[in-house]
C-alpha cells in the first residue's frame, strides 16, 4: 500500500476535523475563559490520542494568540513547530513588503540603479 488517501478518506478526515473544530469553538465561545478551556481540551485530546481535537485546540489557540497553549502543543511536534516558524517568517516578510517604508526604500533603490 502506498499510503495515499482516497478522496473519500480525505473527505472523512476533513469532516472529523470540522466536528472537532465545532466542539472547540462551542467550548471557547467566551474568550475570557478560553485559555483554561483550551488547555483542558488539549490535555484530554493528548491523553486520548485524539490528534484532530488537539490540532483544533492548537488552531483556536493560534487565533486567540494563546502562546502557552501553542507552545504546549508544539513541544512534542518539532516538524509542526518548524512549519509554524516558516509561516510566521513568510507572513512577516509579506507584511514588510506592503509597508510604506519598504515600498519607499524599494522605489529609491530602483531609482538609484536606473531601473
CORKATA-V296621 format. One record per pair of residues at least 12 apart in sequence whose ideal C-beta (glycine too) atoms are under 10 Angstrom apart, sorted by the first residue. I is the first residue (numbers start at 1). GAP is how many residues later the second one is. Records with the same first field share a line. If there is no record, write none. Layout:
I: GAP  GAP
This chain:
13: 39
14: 38
16: 34  36  37  40
17: 34  35  36  38  39  42
18: 34  38
19: 33  34  37
20: 21  25  30  31  32  33  34  35  36  37  39
21: 31  32  34  35  36  38  39
22: 34
23: 18  30  33  34
24: 13  14  17  18  21  29  30  31  32  33  34  35  36  37  39
25: 31  35  38
27: 13  14  30  33
28: 13  29  32  33  35  36  38
31: 33  35
34: 26  27  29  30  32  35
35: 26  29  30  31  32  33  34
36: 33
37: 20  23
38: 18  19  20  22  23  26  28  30  31  32  34  35
39: 18  22  27  29  30  33
40: 17
41: 12  13  15  16  17  19  20  28
42: 12  13  14  15  16  18  19  27  28  30  31
43: 14  29
44: 13
45: 12  13  28
46: 26  27  30
51: 26
54: 18  19  22  23
55: 18  22  25
57: 12  13  15  16
58: 12  14  15  16  19  22  26
59: 14
61: 12
62: 22  25
70: 14
